[in-house]
Amino acid sequence: MGSFDLMLFILGILVVGIGGIYAYRVGRRSNSSQTSEMDSAISEKVQDHYVLRNPVFLAYIIALSLALIFIAYMALAS
């Protein structure tokens, strides 16, 4: 792994980490500050599992699992 690859890897990890933390904070803030009368009621399942019902977190989980599968494939193929 060259120095350019290492820098790209570190930059990618930073972007994913900061994005995940930001999405988590926004999700927590929006759950606690919803006081509008125009909003519909949120079901109990979504309130209990707000992380699992968030599409941003689902995208992160799917991307991470695909990356791990690809890494395992490349490690076993070589």
N, C-alpha and C positions, 0 to 999 in steps of 0.2 A: 504494500500500500504506500503510494507516494505521498508527499506532503500536501499536494493539491487534493487528493482523495480524503486525506485526514481532515483538512479544513472544511471540505464540503460535508463530511460526516458530522463534524462538530456543529456546523451551522444548521444542518438539518435537525439534529437533536435539540438544539436551542429553540428553533422555530416550533417544533412539535411540543416541546415542554411548555414554552410560554403560551402557545395557543391553547393547550389543554388547561393550564391554570386560569387563563382569562375566561375560557368558556365555562369552567366550573364556578368561578366567582360571579359571572353574569347570571348563570342559572340559579345560584343561591340568592342573589339579590332580587331577581325577578319573582322568585317564589315568596319572599318575605314582604315585598312591597306592593303586591297586587291588591289595591283597594278600590278599583274602579267598579261602578255598578253596571257598566256595560259588558263586562266580561262574563262569560258563561262559567258555570261551576266546573271544577276540575275533578275528575274521578279519583277515588281513593287510591287506586293502583298507581296512577301517575304521581300522586302526591307522595306515596311511600317510596317509589322508585324513580325519582326525577333524573337520576344519572343514566339509568338504563333506557329511559324514554327520550333522551336528548339525542337528536340525530348527529350532532357534532361528536359526541362520545362514541356513538356507534361507528362513525366513519373512522375515528382513531383506532378503535378496537379492530375493525376489519382491516385497515391498512397495516397495523402492527402484525396481525396474524398472517397476512399475505407476505409481508417482508420476512417474517421468521420462517415461513415455508420455503420461500425463495433462497434464503441463506442456508437452510438445511439441505435443500436440493443441490446448491452449488458446492457445499462442503462434501456431500456424498458423491457427487459426480466427478470430482477431481482427485 
